[in-house]
């Protein structure tokens, strides 16, 4: 999974999708839901890179719905920050699609940051 996250953070969304999909098919429960949400986010940004803003917005909506069912700190990812970044992108796409003359998109794609393990 770490390699998939690295690909996502590098903006290699298609490759991220391919890599994580193989893992997702073998997972269950929260792991599967987390991976599906992450895959949908990667697909959303791949669509955006291809100029398909409506598809990107739809995939971000589905991704956010999936992330709502996953604990924010799943697998030590700083989930709450990442999800806020996804929400910012979705809202910006909503505005830009409804008012093309007023496009204002974030300057960078979201990144998944991992927290250091907690010591006991």
For each residue, the residues with C-beta under 8 A, 3 or more apart:
1: 4 5 20 23 35 75
2: 5 6
3: 6 7 19
4: 1 7 8 16 19 20 23 38
5: 1 2 8 9 16 38 77 112 114
6: 2 3 9 10
7: 3 4 10 12 13 15 16 19 42
8: 4 5 11 12 13 16 38 41 42 111 112
9: 5 6 111 112
10: 6 7
11: 8 45 49 109
12: 7 8 15 16
13: 7 8 16 17 42 43 45 46 49
14: 17 18 42 46
15: 7 12 18 19
16: 4 5 7 8 12 13 19 20 38 39 42
17: 13 14 20 21 39 42 43 46
18: 14 15 21 22
19: 3 4 7 15 16 22 23
20: 1 4 16 17 23 24 35 38 39 42
21: 17 18 24 25 39
22: 18 19 25 26
23: 1 4 19 20 26 27 35
24: 20 21 27 32 35 36 39
25: 21 22
26: 22 23
27: 23 24 31 32 35
28: 31 32
29: 32 33
30: 33 34 70 71 74
31: 27 28 34 35 74 75
32: 24 27 28 29 35 36
33: 29 30 36 37 66 69 70
34: 30 31 37 38 67 70 74 75
35: 1 20 23 24 27 31 32 38 39
36: 24 32 33 39 40 66
37: 33 34 40 41 63 64 66 67 70
38: 4 5 8 16 20 34 35 41 42 63 112
39: 16 17 20 21 24 35 36 42 43
40: 36 37 43 44 59 60 62 63 66
41: 8 37 38 44 45 59 60 63 86 110
42: 7 8 13 14 16 17 20 38 39 45 46
43: 13 17 39 40 46 47 59
44: 40 41 47 48 55 56 57 58 59 60 63 89
45: 11 13 41 42 48 49 56 109
46: 13 14 17 42 43 49 50
47: 43 44 50 52 53 55 56 59
48: 44 45 51 52 53 56 93
49: 11 13 45 46
50: 46 47
51: 48
52: 47 48 55 56
53: 47 48 56 57 93 96 97
54: 57 58 97
55: 44 47 52 58 59
56: 44 45 47 48 52 53 59 60 93
57: 44 53 54 60 61 90 93 94 97
58: 44 54 55 61 62
59: 40 41 43 44 47 55 56 62 63
60: 40 41 44 56 57 63 64 86 89 90 93
61: 57 58 64 65 90
62: 40 58 59 65 66
63: 37 38 40 41 44 59 60 66 67 86
64: 37 60 61 67 68 83 86 87 90
65: 61 62 68 69
66: 33 36 37 40 62 63 69 70
67: 34 37 63 64 70 79 83 86
68: 64 65
69: 33 65 66
70: 30 33 34 37 66 67 74 79
71: 30 74 79
72: 79 80 83
73: 76 77 78 79 80 115
74: 30 31 34 70 71 77 79
75: 1 31 34
76: 73 114 115 117
77: 5 73 74 82 112 113 114 115
78: 73 81 82 112 113 114 115
79: 67 70 71 72 73 74 82 83
80: 72 73 83 84
81: 78 84 85 113
82: 77 78 79 85 86 110 111 112 113
83: 64 67 72 79 80 86 87
84: 80 81 87 88
85: 81 82 88 89 106 110 111
86: 41 60 63 64 67 82 83 89 90 110
87: 64 83 84 90 91
88: 84 85 91 92 106
89: 44 60 85 86 92 93 105 106 109 110
90: 57 60 61 64 86 87 93 94
91: 87 88 94 95
92: 88 89 95 96 104 105 106
93: 48 53 56 57 60 89 90 96 97 105
94: 57 90 91 97 98
95: 91 92 98 99 102 103 104
96: 53 92 93 99 100 102 103 104 105
97: 53 54 57 93 94 100
98: 94 95
99: 95 96 102 103
100: 96 97 103
101:
102: 95 96 99
103: 95 96 99 100
104: 92 95 96
105: 89 92 93 96
106: 85 88 89 92 109
107:
108: 111
109: 11 45 89 106
110: 41 82 85 86 89
111: 8 9 82 85 108
112: 5 8 9 38 77 78 82
113: 77 78 81 82
114: 5 76 77 78
115: 73 76 77 78 118
116:
117: 76
118: 115
119:
120:
